[in-house]
Amino acid sequence: MAKTPDEPLTLTVHSLPTPDRGDAERAAATRAGRWKMLAILLVCAAPVIASYLTYYVIRPEGRRNYGELIAAQPLLPAIDGRDVQGRVVPLTVLKDQWLLISVADSACDADCEKHLYLQRQLRETLGREKDRLDWVWLRTGAADLSEPLRQATAAATVLHVDAAALGQWLQPAPGQRLEDHLYVVDPLGRWMMRFPANIDPARAKRDLDRLLRASSSWDKAGRPD
């Protein structure tokens, strides 16, 4: 029987199937939709993220913050004050702005005057961000407000309040008086920081700068109409 001569082995190469163009377009659209959904979720979460930055990033290990952070963060109380014209003003209307608050008798001694001056100066040093922080004096006692004090605090929110009711909300540090501190309230109406007595203005300003910077994505100047 004749022997078949050896022949080289040949391979037939078949082209791979070409993906359907419609499938590719659908896959691309799915990916784009997922990215859009992720972007929407991030935008919606931004205020929450900013809030966490406001209260936690400013106090890493080593305690960078100068003011004492208030753990309970009690809300503005539902009590009424009276402005310099004698009109009733609920304290709750002060929400939607950062507040820097002092408390003192209406007669306003030297410490009271010092706090009022420091409040004004701290606000002014914030530059273009100062419109996000209100200067607030909650005055107590029966004395009338003198004309010089009226003029000196014309840029402030000055409200006469009941001292006992106010003491149910703001609290001094142990061994101090309510009048010894400046207090910070956030735009949600939560008392969240207390500056020490005998305040260091430079260190207090750094805290205010950090608070305003951390909340800049969700807090804007002015109150909603």
MIDOSE-1310 file (N, C-alpha, C; in nm, 2 decimals, decimal comma, always signed):
residues 225
makt	+0,09/-0,12/+0,00/+0,00/+0,00/+0,00/+0,09/+0,12/+0,00; +0,06/+0,22/-0,09/+0,14/+0,34/-0,10/+0,13/+0,42/+0,02; +0,24/+0,47/+0,06/+0,24/+0,56/+0,19/+0,22/+0,70/+0,15; +0,12/+0,76/+0,22/+0,09/+0,90/+0,19/+0,20/+0,99/+0,24
pdep	+0,25/+1,07/+0,15/+0,36/+1,16/+0,20/+0,31/+1,26/+0,31; +0,41/+1,28/+0,40/+0,38/+1,38/+0,51/+0,34/+1,51/+0,45; +0,24/+1,58/+0,51/+0,20/+1,71/+0,47/+0,20/+1,80/+0,59; +0,24/+1,92/+0,57/+0,24/+2,02/+0,68/+0,10/+2,04/+0,74
ltlt	+0,10/+2,05/+0,88/-0,03/+2,07/+0,95/-0,08/+2,21/+0,92; -0,20/+2,23/+0,88/-0,25/+2,36/+0,86/-0,36/+2,39/+0,96; -0,36/+2,52/+1,00/-0,47/+2,57/+1,09/-0,56/+2,67/+1,02; -0,68/+2,65/+1,04/-0,78/+2,75/+0,98/-0,81/+2,85/+1,09
vhsl	-0,79/+2,97/+1,07/-0,81/+3,08/+1,17/-0,95/+3,14/+1,14; -1,04/+3,14/+1,23/-1,17/+3,20/+1,21/-1,17/+3,33/+1,29; -1,23/+3,43/+1,24/-1,23/+3,56/+1,31/-1,33/+3,55/+1,43; -1,30/+3,62/+1,54/-1,39/+3,62/+1,65/-1,52/+3,70/+1,62
ptpd	-1,63/+3,66/+1,68/-1,75/+3,73/+1,65/-1,75/+3,87/+1,69; -1,80/+3,96/+1,61/-1,80/+4,10/+1,63/-1,92/+4,14/+1,72; -1,89/+4,21/+1,84/-2,00/+4,24/+1,92/-2,11/+4,33/+1,85; -2,23/+4,30/+1,88/-2,33/+4,38/+1,82/-2,32/+4,53/+1,87
rgda	-2,32/+4,62/+1,77/-2,31/+4,77/+1,81/-2,41/+4,81/+1,91; -2,53/+4,76/+1,90/-2,63/+4,80/+1,99/-2,60/+4,76/+2,13; -2,54/+4,64/+2,15/-2,50/+4,60/+2,28/-2,40/+4,69/+2,34; -2,30/+4,73/+2,26/-2,19/+4,82/+2,31/-2,25/+4,95/+2,35
eraa	-2,34/+5,00/+2,27/-2,40/+5,13/+2,31/-2,48/+5,12/+2,44; -2,55/+5,01/+2,45/-2,63/+4,99/+2,58/-2,54/+4,98/+2,70; -2,43/+4,91/+2,68/-2,33/+4,90/+2,79/-2,27/+5,04/+2,83; -2,24/+5,12/+2,73/-2,19/+5,25/+2,75/-2,29/+5,34/+2,82
atra	-2,41/+5,33/+2,78/-2,52/+5,41/+2,84/-2,54/+5,37/+2,99; -2,53/+5,24/+3,02/-2,54/+5,19/+3,15/-2,43/+5,24/+3,24; -2,31/+5,24/+3,19/-2,20/+5,30/+3,27/-2,22/+5,45/+3,30; -2,26/+5,52/+3,19/-2,28/+5,66/+3,21/-2,39/+5,69/+3,31
grwk	-2,50/+5,61/+3,31/-2,61/+5,62/+3,40/-2,56/+5,60/+3,55; -2,47/+5,50/+3,56/-2,42/+5,48/+3,70/-2,34/+5,59/+3,75; -2,26/+5,65/+3,66/-2,18/+5,77/+3,70/-2,26/+5,88/+3,74; -2,37/+5,91/+3,66/-2,46/+6,02/+3,69/-2,53/+6,00/+3,82
mlai	-2,57/+5,87/+3,85/-2,64/+5,84/+3,98/-2,54/+5,87/+4,09; -2,42/+5,82/+4,08/-2,32/+5,85/+4,18/-2,30/+6,00/+4,20; -2,29/+6,07/+4,10/-2,27/+6,22/+4,11/-2,39/+6,28/+4,18; -2,51/+6,24/+4,15/-2,63/+6,29/+4,22/-2,63/+6,26/+4,37
llvc	-2,59/+6,13/+4,40/-2,58/+6,09/+4,54/-2,47/+6,17/+4,62; -2,36/+6,20/+4,55/-2,26/+6,28/+4,62/-2,31/+6,42/+4,64; -2,38/+6,48/+4,55/-2,43/+6,62/+4,56/-2,53/+6,62/+4,68; -2,62/+6,52/+4,69/-2,72/+6,52/+4,79/-2,65/+6,50/+4,93
aapv	-2,54/+6,42/+4,93/-2,47/+6,40/+5,06/-2,38/+6,51/+5,10; -2,35/+6,60/+5,02/-2,26/+6,71/+5,05/-2,29/+6,78/+5,18; -2,41/+6,83/+5,20/-2,44/+6,89/+5,33/-2,41/+6,81/+5,45; -2,44/+6,68/+5,44/-2,41/+6,59/+5,56/-2,26/+6,58/+5,58
iasy	-2,19/+6,56/+5,47/-2,04/+6,55/+5,48/-1,99/+6,68/+5,54; -2,04/+6,79/+5,49/-1,99/+6,92/+5,54/-2,02/+6,93/+5,69; -2,13/+6,89/+5,74/-2,16/+6,89/+5,88/-2,07/+6,81/+5,96; -2,03/+6,69/+5,91/-1,93/+6,61/+5,98/-1,80/+6,68/+5,99
ltyy	-1,76/+6,74/+5,87/-1,64/+6,82/+5,87/-1,64/+6,93/+5,98; -1,75/+7,00/+5,99/-1,76/+7,11/+6,08/-1,74/+7,07/+6,22; -1,79/+6,95/+6,26/-1,78/+6,92/+6,40/-1,67/+6,82/+6,44; -1,62/+6,75/+6,34/-1,52/+6,65/+6,37/-1,38/+6,68/+6,31
virp	-1,37/+6,73/+6,19/-1,24/+6,75/+6,13/-1,17/+6,86/+6,21; -1,25/+6,96/+6,26/-1,18/+7,07/+6,33/-1,13/+7,02/+6,47; -1,16/+6,90/+6,51/-1,10/+6,86/+6,64/-1,03/+6,72/+6,63; -0,92/+6,71/+6,55/-0,85/+6,59/+6,54/-0,77/+6,57/+6,67
egrr	-0,70/+6,45/+6,67/-0,61/+6,43/+6,79/-0,52/+6,54/+6,81; -0,51/+6,58/+6,94/-0,43/+6,70/+6,97/-0,51/+6,82/+7,00; -0,64/+6,81/+6,98/-0,73/+6,92/+7,01/-0,68/+7,05/+6,95; -0,71/+7,07/+6,82/-0,67/+7,19/+6,75/-0,77/+7,31/+6,79
nyge	-0,89/+7,27/+6,82/-0,99/+7,38/+6,85/-0,96/+7,44/+6,99; -0,98/+7,57/+6,99/-0,96/+7,65/+7,11/-1,08/+7,65/+7,20; -1,20/+7,68/+7,14/-1,32/+7,68/+7,21/-1,36/+7,53/+7,25; -1,44/+7,53/+7,36/-1,49/+7,40/+7,41/-1,61/+7,35/+7,33
liaa	-1,60/+7,24/+7,27/-1,72/+7,19/+7,19/-1,82/+7,13/+7,29; -1,95/+7,16/+7,26/-2,06/+7,12/+7,35/-2,12/+6,99/+7,30; -2,11/+6,88/+7,37/-2,15/+6,75/+7,32/-2,30/+6,75/+7,30; -2,38/+6,80/+7,39/-2,53/+6,79/+7,38/-2,58/+6,88/+7,27
qpll	-2,52/+6,99/+7,24/-2,56/+7,08/+7,13/-2,71/+7,12/+7,15; -2,76/+7,18/+7,26/-2,90/+7,21/+7,28/-2,94/+7,32/+7,18; -3,07/+7,30/+7,13/-3,12/+7,40/+7,03/-3,16/+7,53/+7,10; -3,17/+7,63/+7,01/-3,22/+7,76/+7,06/-3,36/+7,74/+7,13
paid	-3,37/+7,80/+7,25/-3,49/+7,77/+7,33/-3,61/+7,85/+7,27; -3,73/+7,80/+7,30/-3,85/+7,87/+7,26/-3,89/+7,98/+7,36; -3,80/+8,08/+7,38/-3,84/+8,19/+7,47/-3,83/+8,32/+7,39; -3,90/+8,42/+7,44/-3,91/+8,55/+7,37/-3,81/+8,65/+7,43
grdv	-3,75/+8,73/+7,34/-3,68/+8,85/+7,38/-3,74/+8,97/+7,34; -3,69/+9,09/+7,37/-3,74/+9,21/+7,32/-3,63/+9,29/+7,27; -3,65/+9,35/+7,15/-3,54/+9,43/+7,09/-3,54/+9,57/+7,14; -3,45/+9,65/+7,09/-3,44/+9,79/+7,15/-3,56/+9,87/+7,13
qgrv	-3,64/+9,83/+7,03/-3,77/+9,91/+7,01/-3,88/+9,85/+7,10; -3,86/+9,75/+7,17/-3,96/+9,69/+7,26/-4,04/+9,58/+7,19; -4,01/+9,54/+7,07/-4,08/+9,44/+7,00/-4,04/+9,30/+7,05; -4,14/+9,21/+7,05/-4,12/+9,07/+7,09/-4,05/+9,00/+6,98
vplt	-3,94/+8,93/+7,01/-3,86/+8,86/+6,91/-3,83/+8,72/+6,97; -3,89/+8,61/+6,91/-3,86/+8,48/+6,96/-3,71/+8,45/+6,93; -3,64/+8,38/+7,02/-3,50/+8,35/+6,99/-3,49/+8,25/+6,88; -3,59/+8,18/+6,85/-3,58/+8,08/+6,74/-3,56/+8,15/+6,60
vlkd	-3,60/+8,27/+6,59/-3,58/+8,34/+6,46/-3,44/+8,37/+6,43; -3,35/+8,35/+6,53/-3,21/+8,37/+6,50/-3,14/+8,25/+6,43; -3,21/+8,15/+6,40/-3,16/+8,04/+6,32/-3,12/+8,08/+6,18; -3,05/+7,99/+6,12/-3,01/+8,00/+5,98/-2,89/+8,10/+5,96
qwll	-2,82/+8,13/+6,07/-2,70/+8,21/+6,06/-2,61/+8,15/+6,18; -2,48/+8,16/+6,16/-2,39/+8,14/+6,27/-2,41/+8,26/+6,36; -2,40/+8,23/+6,49/-2,42/+8,33/+6,60/-2,30/+8,33/+6,69; -2,25/+8,45/+6,72/-2,15/+8,47/+6,83/-2,22/+8,55/+6,94
isva	-2,25/+8,49/+7,05/-2,33/+8,54/+7,15/-2,26/+8,58/+7,28; -2,29/+8,70/+7,33/-2,25/+8,74/+7,47/-2,37/+8,76/+7,55; -2,36/+8,74/+7,68/-2,46/+8,76/+7,78/-2,41/+8,86/+7,89; -2,49/+8,96/+7,92/-2,45/+9,05/+8,02/-2,57/+9,13/+8,07
dsac	-2,56/+9,19/+8,19/-2,66/+9,28/+8,24/-2,67/+9,40/+8,15; -2,79/+9,46/+8,14/-2,81/+9,58/+8,05/-2,72/+9,70/+8,10; -2,69/+9,70/+8,22/-2,60/+9,81/+8,27/-2,46/+9,80/+8,21; -2,42/+9,68/+8,17/-2,29/+9,66/+8,09/-2,17/+9,72/+8,16
dadc	-2,10/+9,64/+8,24/-1,98/+9,68/+8,31/-1,86/+9,67/+8,21; -1,74/+9,68/+8,27/-1,62/+9,68/+8,18/-1,60/+9,55/+8,11; -1,63/+9,44/+8,17/-1,62/+9,31/+8,11/-1,72/+9,29/+8,00; -1,84/+9,34/+8,02/-1,94/+9,34/+7,91/-1,90/+9,42/+7,79
ekhl	-1,84/+9,54/+7,82/-1,80/+9,63/+7,71/-1,68/+9,56/+7,63; -1,60/+9,49/+7,71/-1,48/+9,42/+7,64/-1,54/+9,31/+7,55; -1,64/+9,23/+7,60/-1,69/+9,13/+7,51/-1,76/+9,18/+7,39; -1,83/+9,29/+7,41/-1,90/+9,35/+7,29/-1,80/+9,40/+7,19
ylqr	-1,69/+9,46/+7,23/-1,59/+9,50/+7,14/-1,52/+9,38/+7,07; -1,49/+9,28/+7,15/-1,43/+9,16/+7,09/-1,52/+9,09/+6,99; -1,65/+9,09/+7,02/-1,74/+9,03/+6,92/-1,74/+9,11/+6,79; -1,75/+9,24/+6,80/-1,74/+9,32/+6,68/-1,61/+9,30/+6,60
qlre	-1,50/+9,30/+6,67/-1,37/+9,28/+6,61/-1,36/+9,15/+6,54; -1,40/+9,04/+6,61/-1,39/+8,91/+6,56/-1,47/+8,90/+6,43; -1,59/+8,95/+6,43/-1,67/+8,95/+6,31/-1,61/+9,02/+6,20; -1,55/+9,14/+6,23/-1,49/+9,22/+6,12/-1,37/+9,15/+6,06
tlgr	-1,29/+9,08/+6,14/-1,17/+9,02/+6,09/-1,20/+8,90/+6,00; -1,33/+8,86/+5,99/-1,37/+8,75/+5,90/-1,38/+8,79/+5,76; -1,36/+8,92/+5,73/-1,37/+8,97/+5,59/-1,50/+8,94/+5,52; -1,49/+8,89/+5,40/-1,61/+8,87/+5,33/-1,70/+8,76/+5,39
ekdr	-1,65/+8,68/+5,48/-1,73/+8,58/+5,55/-1,81/+8,63/+5,66; -1,79/+8,76/+5,70/-1,86/+8,81/+5,82/-2,01/+8,81/+5,81; -2,06/+8,82/+5,69/-2,21/+8,82/+5,68/-2,27/+8,69/+5,71; -2,19/+8,59/+5,73/-2,25/+8,46/+5,77/-2,25/+8,44/+5,92
ldwv	-2,20/+8,54/+6,00/-2,19/+8,54/+6,14/-2,26/+8,66/+6,20; -2,36/+8,64/+6,29/-2,43/+8,75/+6,35/-2,37/+8,78/+6,49; -2,36/+8,90/+6,52/-2,31/+8,95/+6,65/-2,44/+8,97/+6,74; -2,45/+8,89/+6,85/-2,57/+8,89/+6,93/-2,53/+8,92/+7,07
wlrt	-2,60/+9,01/+7,13/-2,59/+9,04/+7,27/-2,73/+9,01/+7,34; -2,73/+8,91/+7,43/-2,85/+8,88/+7,50/-2,84/+8,95/+7,64; -2,91/+9,06/+7,66/-2,90/+9,14/+7,78/-3,00/+9,10/+7,88; -2,97/+9,11/+8,01/-3,06/+9,07/+8,12/-3,07/+9,19/+8,21
gaad	-3,14/+9,17/+8,32/-3,16/+9,28/+8,42/-3,26/+9,38/+8,38; -3,29/+9,47/+8,48/-3,39/+9,57/+8,46/-3,35/+9,71/+8,41; -3,22/+9,73/+8,40/-3,17/+9,86/+8,36/-3,20/+9,89/+8,21; -3,23/+10,02/+8,19/-3,25/+10,06/+8,05/-3,12/+10,06/+7,97
lsep	-3,13/+10,04/+7,84/-3,01/+10,05/+7,76/-2,97/+10,19/+7,74; -2,85/+10,23/+7,77/-2,81/+10,37/+7,75/-2,79/+10,40/+7,61; -2,80/+10,53/+7,58/-2,79/+10,57/+7,44/-2,65/+10,54/+7,38; -2,54/+10,56/+7,45/-2,41/+10,52/+7,40/-2,40/+10,38/+7,36
lrqa	-2,46/+10,29/+7,45/-2,46/+10,15/+7,42/-2,55/+10,12/+7,29; -2,66/+10,19/+7,28/-2,74/+10,17/+7,16/-2,66/+10,20/+7,04; -2,59/+10,31/+7,04/-2,51/+10,34/+6,92/-2,39/+10,25/+6,90; -2,33/+10,21/+7,01/-2,21/+10,12/+6,99/-2,25/+9,98/+6,94
taaa	-2,38/+9,94/+6,97/-2,42/+9,80/+6,93/-2,52/+9,81/+6,81; -2,52/+9,92/+6,74/-2,62/+9,93/+6,63/-2,61/+9,82/+6,52; -2,49/+9,76/+6,51/-2,47/+9,65/+6,41/-2,50/+9,52/+6,47; -2,53/+9,51/+6,60/-2,56/+9,38/+6,66/-2,71/+9,35/+6,67
tvlh	-2,74/+9,23/+6,70/-2,87/+9,19/+6,74/-2,88/+9,19/+6,89; -2,95/+9,29/+6,95/-2,96/+9,31/+7,09/-3,10/+9,27/+7,14; -3,11/+9,17/+7,23/-3,24/+9,13/+7,28/-3,23/+9,12/+7,43; -3,34/+9,17/+7,49/-3,35/+9,16/+7,64/-3,43/+9,03/+7,67
vdaa	-3,36/+8,95/+7,75/-3,42/+8,81/+7,78/-3,42/+8,79/+7,93; -3,50/+8,69/+7,97/-3,51/+8,65/+8,11/-3,39/+8,57/+8,14; -3,32/+8,61/+8,24/-3,19/+8,55/+8,28/-3,21/+8,40/+8,32; -3,32/+8,37/+8,40/-3,35/+8,24/+8,44/-3,38/+8,15/+8,33
algq	-3,45/+8,19/+8,23/-3,49/+8,11/+8,11/-3,36/+8,09/+8,03; -3,28/+8,19/+8,02/-3,16/+8,18/+7,94/-3,06/+8,08/+8,00; -3,06/+8,08/+8,13/-2,97/+7,98/+8,21/-3,01/+7,84/+8,19; -3,13/+7,81/+8,14/-3,17/+7,67/+8,11/-3,11/+7,63/+7,98
wlqp	-3,06/+7,72/+7,90/-3,00/+7,68/+7,77/-2,85/+7,69/+7,77; -2,80/+7,81/+7,79/-2,65/+7,83/+7,79/-2,60/+7,80/+7,93; -2,48/+7,74/+7,94/-2,42/+7,71/+8,07/-2,27/+7,76/+8,07; -2,23/+7,81/+8,18/-2,09/+7,85/+8,19/-2,00/+7,73/+8,22
apgq	-1,87/+7,74/+8,21/-1,78/+7,64/+8,25/-1,78/+7,64/+8,41; -1,74/+7,53/+8,47/-1,74/+7,52/+8,61/-1,65/+7,63/+8,67; -1,71/+7,70/+8,77/-1,63/+7,81/+8,84/-1,64/+7,94/+8,77; -1,72/+7,95/+8,66/-1,73/+8,07/+8,58/-1,88/+8,12/+8,58
rled	-1,90/+8,24/+8,54/-2,03/+8,30/+8,52/-2,08/+8,29/+8,38; -2,21/+8,30/+8,36/-2,26/+8,30/+8,22/-2,20/+8,41/+8,14; -2,18/+8,52/+8,21/-2,13/+8,64/+8,14/-1,98/+8,64/+8,10; -1,91/+8,53/+8,15/-1,76/+8,53/+8,13/-1,72/+8,47/+7,99
hlyv	-1,82/+8,42/+7,92/-1,79/+8,35/+7,79/-1,85/+8,42/+7,67; -1,80/+8,38/+7,55/-1,87/+8,40/+7,43/-1,91/+8,26/+7,38; -2,03/+8,26/+7,32/-2,09/+8,13/+7,28/-2,11/+8,13/+7,13; -2,10/+8,01/+7,07/-2,12/+8,00/+6,92/-2,24/+7,90/+6,90
vdpl	-2,33/+7,95/+6,82/-2,45/+7,87/+6,78/-2,44/+7,85/+6,63; -2,47/+7,73/+6,58/-2,46/+7,70/+6,44/-2,59/+7,74/+6,37; -2,59/+7,74/+6,23/-2,71/+7,78/+6,16/-2,84/+7,69/+6,18; -2,82/+7,57/+6,24/-2,93/+7,49/+6,27/-2,99/+7,52/+6,41
grwm	-2,93/+7,62/+6,47/-2,98/+7,66/+6,60/-2,92/+7,59/+6,72; -2,81/+7,52/+6,70/-2,75/+7,44/+6,81/-2,63/+7,51/+6,87; -2,64/+7,52/+7,00/-2,52/+7,58/+7,08/-2,42/+7,47/+7,07; -2,30/+7,50/+7,01/-2,20/+7,40/+6,98/-2,06/+7,43/+7,03
mrfp	-2,04/+7,56/+7,08/-1,91/+7,59/+7,13/-1,91/+7,70/+7,23; -1,82/+7,70/+7,33/-1,81/+7,80/+7,43/-1,66/+7,84/+7,44; -1,64/+7,97/+7,42/-1,50/+8,02/+7,43/-1,46/+8,04/+7,58; -1,34/+8,02/+7,61/-1,30/+8,03/+7,75/-1,31/+8,17/+7,80
anid	-1,32/+8,19/+7,93/-1,32/+8,32/+8,00/-1,18/+8,38/+7,97; -1,16/+8,51/+7,97/-1,03/+8,57/+7,93/-0,99/+8,52/+7,80; -1,08/+8,54/+7,70/-1,06/+8,48/+7,57/-0,93/+8,54/+7,50; -0,87/+8,45/+7,42/-0,76/+8,49/+7,33/-0,82/+8,51/+7,19
para	-0,83/+8,64/+7,15/-0,90/+8,67/+7,02/-0,84/+8,60/+6,90; -0,70/+8,58/+6,90/-0,64/+8,52/+6,78/-0,68/+8,37/+6,77; -0,68/+8,30/+6,88/-0,72/+8,16/+6,88/-0,87/+8,15/+6,85; -0,95/+8,24/+6,91/-1,09/+8,23/+6,88/-1,12/+8,25/+6,73
krdl	-1,05/+8,34/+6,67/-1,07/+8,37/+6,53/-1,03/+8,25/+6,44; -0,93/+8,17/+6,48/-0,89/+8,05/+6,40/-1,01/+7,95/+6,41; -1,07/+7,94/+6,53/-1,19/+7,85/+6,54/-1,30/+7,89/+6,44; -1,33/+8,02/+6,45/-1,44/+8,07/+6,36/-1,41/+8,06/+6,22
drll	-1,28/+8,08/+6,18/-1,24/+8,06/+6,04/-1,26/+7,91/+6,00; -1,22/+7,82/+6,08/-1,24/+7,68/+6,05/-1,39/+7,64/+6,04; -1,47/+7,69/+6,13/-1,61/+7,66/+6,13/-1,68/+7,71/+6,00; -1,65/+7,83/+5,96/-1,71/+7,89/+5,84/-1,66/+7,82/+5,72
rass	-1,53/+7,79/+5,72/-1,47/+7,72/+5,60/-1,53/+7,58/+5,58; -1,54/+7,51/+5,69/-1,60/+7,37/+5,69/-1,74/+7,37/+5,64; -1,82/+7,47/+5,67/-1,96/+7,47/+5,64/-2,00/+7,55/+5,52; -1,89/+7,60/+5,44/-1,92/+7,69/+5,33/-2,00/+7,62/+5,22
swdk	-2,00/+7,49/+5,21/-2,07/+7,42/+5,10/-2,22/+7,42/+5,12; -2,27/+7,44/+5,25/-2,41/+7,43/+5,27/-2,47/+7,55/+5,34; -2,38/+7,63/+5,40/-2,43/+7,75/+5,47/-2,39/+7,88/+5,39; -2,49/+7,96/+5,36/-2,47/+8,09/+5,29/-2,52/+8,20/+5,37
agrp	-2,47/+8,32/+5,34/-2,50/+8,44/+5,41/-2,65/+8,47/+5,41; -2,71/+8,52/+5,52/-2,85/+8,56/+5,52/-2,94/+8,44/+5,55; -3,06/+8,48/+5,59/-3,16/+8,38/+5,62/-3,26/+8,37/+5,50; -3,32/+8,25/+5,49/-3,41/+8,23/+5,38/-3,54/+8,32/+5,40
d	-3,60/+8,36/+5,30/-3,72/+8,45/+5,31/-3,84/+8,36/+5,35
